[in-house]
Amino acid sequence: MDIIRIIFAVLLPPLGVFLQVGFSWTFILNIALTLLGYIPGIIHAIWVIARK
């Protein structure tokens, strides 16, 4: 299941984070990072998924 989340994190970072933690401040932070720059959103999403 983590592989699917990582694939979603690369394609659409907030979706990968949402699948991992649900609707939380981490999800909102990832949306903000993705809007500021796509690469920071990807890095944050992969970090959230990997720290599990």
N, CA and C of each residue as an Amber inpcrd file, in Angstrom:
protein
   156
   0.8240000  -1.2030000   0.0000000   0.0000000   0.0000000   0.0000000
   0.8640000   1.2610000   0.0000000   2.0490000   1.2130000   0.6150000
   2.9160000   2.3850000   0.6260000   3.3860000   2.7490000  -0.7760000
   3.5670000   1.7690000  -1.6370000   3.9910000   2.0490000  -3.0140000
   2.9200000   2.8740000  -3.7240000   1.6780000   2.5340000  -3.5190000
   0.5780000   3.2780000  -4.1520000   0.5470000   4.7070000  -3.6170000
   0.7510000   4.8710000  -2.3080000   0.7630000   6.2190000  -1.7230000
   1.9190000   7.0460000  -2.2710000   3.0750000   6.4180000  -2.4540000
   4.2210000   7.1480000  -2.9930000   3.9710000   7.5550000  -4.4390000
   3.3410000   6.6830000  -5.2120000   2.9990000   7.0360000  -6.5970000
   2.0400000   8.2230000  -6.6120000   1.0190000   8.1850000  -5.7480000
   0.1060000   9.3190000  -5.6580000   0.8360000  10.5750000  -5.1700000
   1.8170000  10.4040000  -4.2690000   2.5670000  11.5480000  -3.7500000
   3.3760000  12.2290000  -4.8450000   3.8590000  11.4640000  -5.8020000
   4.6240000  12.0530000  -6.9020000   3.6860000  12.7310000  -7.8980000
   2.5570000  12.1030000  -8.1810000   1.6160000  12.6670000  -9.1540000
   0.8200000  13.8360000  -8.5770000   0.3010000  13.6600000  -7.3660000
  -0.5070000  14.6860000  -6.7060000  -0.2270000  14.6190000  -5.2030000
   0.7550000  15.3760000  -4.7290000   1.2180000  15.2470000  -3.3420000
   0.1320000  15.3100000  -2.2590000  -0.8410000  16.2180000  -2.3230000
  -1.8420000  16.2240000  -1.2550000  -2.6620000  14.9320000  -1.1770000
  -2.8640000  14.2760000  -2.2940000  -3.6200000  13.0180000  -2.2700000
  -2.8510000  11.9410000  -1.5210000  -1.5450000  11.8570000  -1.7500000
  -0.7350000  10.8870000  -1.0250000  -0.7560000  11.1310000   0.4750000
  -0.6820000  12.3940000   0.8800000  -0.7230000  12.7370000   2.3070000
  -2.1080000  12.4470000   2.8730000  -3.1490000  12.7630000   2.1320000
  -4.5060000  12.5070000   2.6100000  -4.7380000  11.0180000   2.8360000
  -4.2340000  10.1830000   1.9490000  -4.3930000   8.7420000   2.1230000
  -3.6360000   8.2360000   3.3500000  -2.5840000   8.9320000   3.7400000
  -1.7810000   8.5170000   4.8930000  -2.3680000   9.0180000   6.2120000
  -2.6910000  10.3050000   6.2930000  -3.0760000  10.8960000   7.5830000
  -4.5120000  11.4010000   7.6250000  -5.2030000  11.4330000   6.5250000
  -6.5510000  11.9760000   6.5150000  -6.5320000  13.4970000   6.5130000
  -7.6550000  14.0810000   6.8690000  -7.7650000  15.5390000   6.8780000
  -7.1890000  16.0580000   8.1930000  -6.0050000  16.6370000   8.1320000
  -5.3400000  17.1520000   9.3260000  -4.4730000  18.3460000   8.9250000
  -3.7380000  18.8770000   9.9060000  -2.8590000  20.0090000   9.6290000
  -1.7330000  19.6100000   8.6930000  -1.3310000  18.3560000   8.7350000
  -0.2840000  17.8840000   7.8200000  -0.7720000  17.9520000   6.3810000
  -2.0170000  17.6030000   6.1710000  -2.6280000  17.6700000   4.8340000
  -2.7040000  19.1170000   4.3500000  -3.1240000  20.0190000   5.2240000
  -3.2290000  21.4290000   4.8630000  -1.8440000  22.0170000   4.5760000
  -0.8460000  21.6360000   5.3770000   0.5240000  22.0780000   5.1370000
   1.0180000  21.5970000   3.7760000   0.6780000  20.3700000   3.4230000
   1.1170000  19.8540000   2.1340000   0.4500000  20.5880000   0.9800000
  -0.8020000  20.9530000   1.1270000  -1.4740000  21.7410000   0.0940000
  -0.7540000  23.0760000  -0.0840000  -0.4120000  23.7220000   1.0310000
   0.2960000  25.0090000   0.9550000   1.6640000  24.8420000   0.2920000
   2.4010000  23.8130000   0.6630000   3.7110000  23.5860000   0.0550000
   3.5880000  23.2850000  -1.4360000   2.5720000  22.5380000  -1.8200000
   2.3710000  22.2140000  -3.2280000   2.0120000  23.4640000  -4.0250000
   1.2330000  24.3550000  -3.4400000   0.8900000  25.5930000  -4.1260000
   2.0990000  26.5180000  -4.2590000   2.9860000  26.4830000  -3.2690000
   4.1870000  27.3140000  -3.3350000   5.2170000  26.7610000  -4.3120000
   5.2120000  25.4730000  -4.4780000   6.1410000  24.8270000  -5.4000000
   5.8860000  23.3390000  -5.4130000   5.8420000  22.7640000  -6.5630000
   5.4790000  21.3590000  -6.6940000   6.4900000  20.4440000  -5.9950000
   7.7790000  20.7400000  -6.1330000   8.8330000  19.9030000  -5.5570000
   8.7750000  19.8790000  -4.0220000   8.5990000  21.0150000  -3.3270000
   8.4640000  20.9360000  -1.8650000   7.2590000  20.0990000  -1.4250000
   6.1840000  20.1500000  -2.1890000   5.0210000  19.3220000  -1.8760000
   5.3210000  17.8450000  -1.9980000   6.0770000  17.4720000  -3.0280000
   6.4560000  16.0680000  -3.2180000   7.3760000  15.6090000  -2.0860000
   8.3610000  16.4250000  -1.7560000   9.3040000  16.0580000  -0.6880000
   8.5610000  15.8700000   0.6340000   7.6780000  16.7810000   0.9590000
   6.9200000  16.6710000   2.2040000   6.0250000  15.4380000   2.1890000
   5.3670000  15.1680000   1.0800000   4.4730000  14.0130000   0.9910000
   5.2440000  12.7080000   1.1710000   6.3840000  12.5840000   0.5290000
   7.1720000  11.3630000   0.6660000   7.7000000  11.2360000   2.0910000
   8.0710000  12.3370000   2.7050000   8.5400000  12.3090000   4.0870000
   7.4300000  11.8350000   5.0340000   6.2120000  12.3380000   4.8300000
   5.0790000  11.9390000   5.6740000   4.8030000  10.4420000   5.5100000
   4.8480000   9.9550000   4.2870000   4.5730000   8.5430000   4.0350000
   5.6970000   7.6610000   4.5790000   6.9380000   8.0890000   4.4450000
   8.0800000   7.2680000   4.8580000   8.2500000   7.2040000   6.3820000
   7.8280000   8.2310000   7.0950000   8.0470000   8.2270000   8.5440000
   7.0860000   7.3130000   9.2830000   6.1160000   6.7860000   8.6150000
   5.1440000   5.8740000   9.2400000   5.7850000   4.6460000   9.7440000
